[in-house]
Amino acid sequence: MGQPDVEVREGATRLVVPDPGDASGPGDSSMPVFYNPVAVAVRDMNVSLFRALERRNLDAMDLLAGTGASGIRLLNEVRAEWSMSLNDINPLATRYIRRNLRINGLSARVMRRPAHRALDSGSYDHIDVDPFGSPVPFLPFTVATVRHRGTVGFTATDTAVLCGTYPAASRRRYGIQTEKTPFRHEVGVRALVSYVVRRFAEQERAARPLIAFAEEHFYRAVFHVESGSRRSDALLGSLGYVGYRQETGERWVQEDPARGLTGPIWTGPLGDRTLIGRMRPVSERTEWLVALLLEEVDQVPYHFNTDEFGSRLGGLIPRLVDAVQTLRDAGFSASPTHFSPTGFKTDATFEEAGEAFASGAAR
Ligand SMILES: C[S@@+](CC[C@H](N)C(=O)[O-])C[C@H]1O[C@@H](n2cnc3c(N)ncnc32)[C@H](O)[C@@H]1O
């Protein structure tokens, strides 16, 4: 197959893949067949999520399957008697997919079509879209083919565009206006969710996030899809704008757009708390991620970072655990966030958090 193959193990699944060497980035289309070991945590999360969903006998489509890693892991590890289709336009990829199905003793439909043609042949209970870069080109036909009460998963690696590093591209590609904030990966994930919610709403379909997170170079969101204008209107009601004032550290959320704000982003929960609570992580990394998501899922749609309070506290930066505890002791909600190792979410204002830390330090 051109380059040396290696056998790797992900969860309970064996995969023969082109040797990824010391891959550390999101990967790109220059690879003869795409396999990224860095994305293993995203696939681990997928396995845990679909085990927790307990959906059986589904028609599922891994639309951009590469070596089949994601779809084959669902088939092998969720064990829910799914009828799985795996598609990739690259003929080399479909050879890996067939081989990986064989070594795991599984059967599935393997297709080698351009994505929009692959979905020609029917509708699906679950569609997974894991492109190079942005999922935007794949949205229109995904919206049309996922079934009522189905699920759809989108991965994005154009994180710089989503989080606002290139404001013109964010506006053009995702219809989001962006300003610089100290919580840009959170903005990026919420921008992706907002985009998906709006595209589905155009066709009177409601895509409600079951889980949304950032992991390494990936933003990932999985949605539950229902049909109906009332349901989609309700979701549109959770879109809004966040403001950030650098001079004061202040953050706020408002419904309407204005100059200097970021949005429309998703300001609702980062997923379904009950479902996330049922997820049983399959690796150390995902154990960490699921635990943090559970804490922060219903919190405010932005976060603070401990180092932002240094100058206010005479150069003393509170430890994250102390910052969270101090805020809770002062009667605020507070949690760490997976978006930043120094980040925390709270319903306290920047001013109130600073006061709580200052009085905590004085005690
Ligand atoms: C990021 S990779 C998928 C990785 C895979 N899901 C995994 O977990 O390892 C994207 C794949 O999409 C395929 N692809 C790109 N454009 C496509 C299109 N228009 N139709 C079908 N496949 C496409 C590429 O060949 C590539 O294998």
The ligand as a MOL file (V3000), in Angstrom:
LIG
                    3D

  0  0  0     0  0            999 V3000
M  V30 BEGIN CTAB
M  V30 COUNTS 27 29 0 0 0
M  V30 BEGIN ATOM
M  V30 1 C -9.8280 13.2970 8.5800 0
M  V30 2 S -9.9470 11.9430 7.5110 0 CHG=1
M  V30 3 C -11.0300 10.8300 8.3390 0
M  V30 4 C -10.4200 10.1230 9.4950 0
M  V30 5 C -11.2160 9.0310 10.1230 0
M  V30 6 N -12.5870 9.4160 10.4160 0
M  V30 7 C -10.5280 8.5150 11.4060 0
M  V30 8 O -11.1290 8.5700 12.5140 0
M  V30 9 O -9.3810 8.0660 11.3050 0 CHG=-1
M  V30 10 C -10.9220 12.5250 6.2070 0
M  V30 11 C -11.1740 11.5130 5.0970 0
M  V30 12 O -12.1230 12.0710 4.2020 0
M  V30 13 C -11.8630 11.5940 2.8790 0
M  V30 14 N -12.5110 12.5480 1.9630 0
M  V30 15 C -12.1690 13.8460 1.7550 0
M  V30 16 N -13.0700 14.4340 0.9280 0
M  V30 17 C -14.0040 13.4940 0.6420 0
M  V30 18 C -15.2100 13.5140 -0.1290 0
M  V30 19 N -15.6110 14.6030 -0.7590 0
M  V30 20 N -15.9450 12.4000 -0.1900 0
M  V30 21 C -15.5580 11.2630 0.4590 0
M  V30 22 N -14.4200 11.1830 1.1940 0
M  V30 23 C -13.6670 12.2880 1.2960 0
M  V30 24 C -10.3550 11.5470 2.7990 0
M  V30 25 O -9.9130 10.6240 1.8310 0
M  V30 26 C -9.9630 11.1490 4.2510 0
M  V30 27 O -9.7090 9.7770 4.3550 0
M  V30 END ATOM
M  V30 BEGIN BOND
M  V30 1 1 1 2
M  V30 2 1 2 3
M  V30 3 1 2 10
M  V30 4 1 3 4
M  V30 5 1 4 5
M  V30 6 1 5 6
M  V30 7 1 5 7
M  V30 8 2 7 8
M  V30 9 1 7 9
M  V30 10 1 10 11
M  V30 11 1 11 12
M  V30 12 1 11 26
M  V30 13 1 12 13
M  V30 14 1 13 14
M  V30 15 1 13 24
M  V30 16 1 14 15
M  V30 17 1 14 23
M  V30 18 2 15 16
M  V30 19 1 16 17
M  V30 20 1 17 18
M  V30 21 2 17 23
M  V30 22 1 18 19
M  V30 23 2 18 20
M  V30 24 1 20 21
M  V30 25 2 21 22
M  V30 26 1 22 23
M  V30 27 1 24 25
M  V30 28 1 24 26
M  V30 29 1 26 27
M  V30 END BOND
M  V30 END CTAB
M  END
